Amino acid sequence: MAQLKITLIKSTIGCLKDQKATVESLGLKKINQFKIHNDSPALQGKLAKVSHLVKVEAL
């Protein structure tokens, strides 16, 4: 399974509640914080929803 490094690059202030919840479910709270997740269809759906807030890199 591929691993992805997901970094929060923009604030969630002014975002919709579901977008804030999605960022929180990814484990991100502060700008420039990153988490490493295994790639899955569920993760791809979350990333599509908040693609304007995060940066995704393959490891």
ZICORVEN-V646722 format. One record per backbone hydrogen bond with DSSP energy under -0.5 kcal/mol. NH is the residue of the N-H (numbers start at 1). CO is the residue of the C=O. If there is no record, write none. Layout:
BEGIN
NH:CO, NH:CO
END
This chain:
BEGIN
4:37, 5:57, 6:4, 6:35, 7:5, 7:55, 8:33, 9:7, 9:53, 10:53, 15:12, 20:16, 21:17, 22:18, 23:19, 24:20, 25:21, 26:22, 27:24, 28:23, 32:8, 33:30, 35:6, 37:4, 37:35, 39:2, 44:40, 45:41, 46:42, 47:43, 48:44, 49:45, 50:46, 51:48, 53:50, 54:50, 55:7, 57:5, 59:3
END
